[in-house]
Structure formats: C-alpha cells, structure tokens
Amino acid sequence: MSVSIDPATRMGPVRLTVADLDRACAFYARALGLSDLGAEGGIARMGPAGGPALVELEARPDAPPRPRRSTGLFHLALLVPDRPELARALRRVIEAGASFTGASDHLVSEALYLDDPEGNGIEIYRDRPREEWEHEGGELRMATLPLDVEGVVGEMPPGPDDGMPDGTSMGHVHLQVRDIPEAEAFWSGVLGFEPTVRGYPGALFVSAGGYHHHLGLNTWGTAGAPAPPEGARGLSRVEVVVPGAAELDRIEGRARAAGAAAERGEEGLRLRDPSGNPVLVRR
C-alpha cells in the first residue's frame, strides 16, 4: 500500500556538530548573511534576522572529523525568494573571501555551492516558477547544467546588503546514504515522501506536495558505507516539519509497524534512516 506525507510538509533547520563554534558562526554570518538568533539549550541558532532558525550549530571541540567514506550530510540547501537575492548571495560569498565549489542550472532551479569551514556542504538556490517545470516519462525533468552566472549578476539589486532576506527557508536537504532502495523504503515507504526524479545514477529525489525535492539521497562514494562515529562533526539531525499532530501520529505508526526505532518526546519523533542519518519529525 502506498503512503503519502501531508503536502504541507516542509524542512526545518539542519543541526550540525562543529568543533569551532566561533569560526562557524562567523562564517554563516559573513558568507551567508545569517543572523545570530540566540542560543537555545547551548546550541547557536542562525537564520534571517526575522527568523526562523535555518542552521543550528552545536559546539563539541573534541568531536572527531566525519570519516571521508561515511554517510551523512551532502549539503543543506537554503532557498532564497528570487533571482536578485541569489545575485546578492553570490556577491556576499565573494566579499567574505569564501570560495564556491560549483554553480548549476537544474532546470527547476539555479544554484550556488560552497562548503563551510568544517566541510559541510551548502547550496544557495532560487526556484523557477512551478509552471516552468517540465515533466518527461512520468517524472520531473532536472539536470545539472552550467549556471548563467552573468545573467544572475545582471539582476543584482541596488542598495545595501542587509543579510539573508525574510522568506529564506530550508528548501531541501541532500543526504549521503549507503543504499538507494533501503533509503526509499524509509523516506517514501515510512515517512511518505513521493519520488520525483530517479534519472540521476546513484541518486533519488523525493518530495511532499509536488515540490521538485525536499530530500536528495545519493550513494556517490558512500555505497555500502557505515555511519560516522556517534558525536562526529557534521550532521547532528535533519528536521521534517509536518502540519499537525495527526500526521505525526500516522508517521509514528508506520515507523513502528516497519520496525524502525522511534522515540517520541516533547520535541517530536526521533528516528534514524537505515544509513544512520538522524531525523526529527515534528509539528
């Protein structure tokens, strides 16, 4: 029996374990334009000045590095409201002295890529209007083409840079997993995200509500790989935000029926995907 997550589901903040909190906070402020929204439970919260928090940074100076061949975060993806804000983000990264690792046109979106000081991948992107998205063979058309950087820069808005704008959100999260079929069994079969793109070798993209993807899942260099040691630097958890208690209850029921370890607490439902990636489902 197929299942489907509520179409209003969205991604919440990504929590990262970092060895050097001050350096990480300074990077997310200068290069990404995120504001310090204050600490909660000893965890630094970063986001647009008006909120919400999009990145949470947990300091563990003695945390070991994530092993190169292990599952975890491929990148977190910050969705800006429009192309002019993507241009502003590009300029902000350059002026902070940071380097890009890539820039791509995915047909449904335009994206910039970089790493934070501890090697966590970051995407900053803007969506094209949904009416421009195309389908072929029953699935969404996505590709990885060179970004028209000059076209993006040509839409640079005038005026001062006040940081990442209101309306910026955690558009999606891309995870490295050990096996695509078992990842699909969890993210689609248990949580209920719907597959949208299968055309990339070694990858699967899934979403709620017809979005191009809320989760990317790949085995690029991690097929059969173990999870990193507990407490290692990198992904501490990814959040999935559902619109109500009933949806949370349904997901918990499916998780328990599938034999997944599920812990329900005040924050929500704590799970791990089959590759060991920590997940919090909350409302």
N, C-alpha and C positions, 0 to 999 in steps of 0.2 A: 504494500500500500504506500503510495507516495504521500509525503507530508510537505507542508509549506509554512514557512515562518510568516508572521504578520508583515504585510507590505510596508508598514510604517517603521519597521526596524531600522536602526542606524548604528554606526560605530561610535563608541565612546573613546575616552582618552587611552593612549598607549602608555603603560608604565614601564620604565627602563631602570635597570640597576646600573649605576655608574660608580667608578672608583673615585673620580674627582668631580664633586658636585659643583664647586665654584666655576670650574672651567666649562662644564656642561651648561650651566645656567647662562654664563656669559655668551656662549656660542648661540644658544637658542634665542637669546635676546638680540644680539648684534646681527647675526647672519639670517635669522628667520623673522625677526621683528616681533617675537612673542614677548608678552609682559609677564612679570612675576606676579602671580595671583595669590601668593602667600603659601605657607606650608600648612599641611594638614596631616597629622599623625607622623610628623617627621619627614614628609615627602613634599618636595618642591613642586608646585603646580604652575605650568606655563600655558598661556593662551592669549587670544586677543584681549585688549585692555578691558573690554566689557564682558569677558568670559565667553564661553565656558573654558575650562582647562582642556587642553588637547594633548599635552605631553606631561607626564608625571615622572619626576626624577628621584630615585631612591638611592641615597648615598651608602655605599659599602666599600670603604677604602681597601679592604683586604680581599675583595671579590676577585676570583681568578678570571682571566680572559675566557671568553667563549671559544672553545676549540674550533679551528677552521672548518673541519668537516663535522658539523653537528647541526641539528635542526634549530629553528628559532626565527628571528625576525629577518626578512629580506629587506623590506622597507615599510615605514609608516608613510601615509600619503595625505598631505594637507591640501584640501580643496579650497581654492580662493574663488571669489564671486565671479570674476570676469577676466578677460584678456589684459586690460590695463593693469589690473592688480598682479597678474603673472609677470608683466613687464617690470612692475615695481619690485617684485620679489627677486627677479633676476638681478636688477641693479643693487639691491640690498646685499645679496650674497657676494657680489663682486666687490662692493665697497667695504665689506667686512674682511676681505682678504681670503675668503674661502674659495675652494675650487669645486667645479661641477664634475661629476663623473659621467654625465650623459644629458641629452636633451632630445626628446622624441615626440613625434606626432603619432598618436594611437587611433586616429580617425574619429573616435568618440571624445578625445581629449588631447590637450597639449601639455607636455610635462617636462620638468627640470629635475635632475637627480644630483644628489650630493650625499656625503657621509658626515656624521657628527664626529667630534674628536675621538670617540671611543669605537668608531667603526660601525655605528648603527646607520642603516640606510634610510634616506629621507627622499620622498618625492613631493614636489610642489606642483600642483596642476590646476588647470581650469577645464571645465566641461564644455563641449559644444552643445547647442540646444538639442534636446532629445529628438526633435523632428528631423534632424540632420543625420541621426544614427541610421545605419543601413544593416540589413539582415541578408544572409546568404546561406542556403542549405539548412534553414531552420535554426541558425544561430547568429548571434550578433557579429558584425564584421569589426574586428580590431586588427591592428597591425603595429609594427614598430618601424616608423619612417623618420627621416631626418626632420627635426623641427625647423620651421621657418623663423629663425631667431631674429632676422631683420624685421620681419613682419610684426613679431611680438614687441620688439624695441620701438617700432614705429607707433605703437599705441601707448607709449609711456605717458601717464597723466601728469599734468603740471602740478606745482605746489610741493610742499614739504612731505617727507615720508613720516607718517605718524605710526608706523609699525603695521603688523598684520591686521587687516581690517575686520570689523564686525562682519559676521556672516561666514567667516572662515570655519571650516569644520574638518573633522577626521573623515575624509571621503572614503578611504578604504585602507586595509592593512594587507600586506603581502607576506606570507609565511613560507619558510622552507620546511618541507616535510620529508618523511622517509619513503612514502608510497602514496601514489595518487588515488588508487581505488579505496584504500582504507581511509584516506583523508576525506574522500567524497562520502563514504558511508557515515562519517561523523558529521561533517559540516552540512551535508544535504540530508542524509538519512535520519540524523538525530536532531540537529538544530533546525533544519528545514530550509536552508538557503538553496535557491534554484540555480543549477548550472546554466551559464550563459555562453561561455566560449570554451571549446575543447581543442581548438585548432593549433595551439602552441604545443610543440613536443615537450613532454615532461611537465606540463602545467595544466591547471584547471582554474577557471574563474567562476565564482558563484555570487548570487545577489539576492536581495529582497526587493519586491515591488518593481521589478523590471529595470533596475539600475544596471549599468554595464558590469560593475562588480563591487561588492563590499569586501570580498576576500579573494586574494590571489593565493594559489597554492602551487608550489613548484618543487621539483626534485633536482634542480640544476646544481649538481655537485653534492647532493645530500641523499641520493637514493640509498636506502638501507642504513642511513646514518643514525647514530644514537642521539638522544637529547643531551644538551650540555649538562655539566655538573650542577647540582642544586646550588643556587646562590651565585652562579656565574654572572659576569657582566652581560648586558643585553636585555632581551625581553623578560620582563617580570610578569606582565599579563596584558592581554588584549581584552577590551570590553565590547560586548554586544548589548545594545540598549533596546529593549522591547517596550511596547506602549502600555502594558498593563500586567496585573498580577495573573490574570487568566492565561496569558501567553507564556509567562514564566512557569506556571504550573504545568502547562502542556509539554514544554521542553523538558522539565524535570521528569515528568512521567515517561517520556520517550527515552531519556538518558538512562533511567533506572531499568526500563524494560530491555535496553540494549546491553546492560551490564556495565555501563560506564560508571566510574567512581564520581559521585555527585555529592557535594556538600552544600546544603542550603543554610545561609546565615543572614545576618542583618543587611549585608551589602547586596546579596543576591545569591545566585547559584554558581558555585565554583566547580570547574571541570578542567580536564586536560584532554587535548585531542590525542589520537593514537601516537603522534610523534613527540608527545610531551610538552606541547605548547600550552601554557596556562591561559585559561579563559574565564572571565567573569561575565555571566549573563545577568543583567539587572533591569529594573524598570525605572 
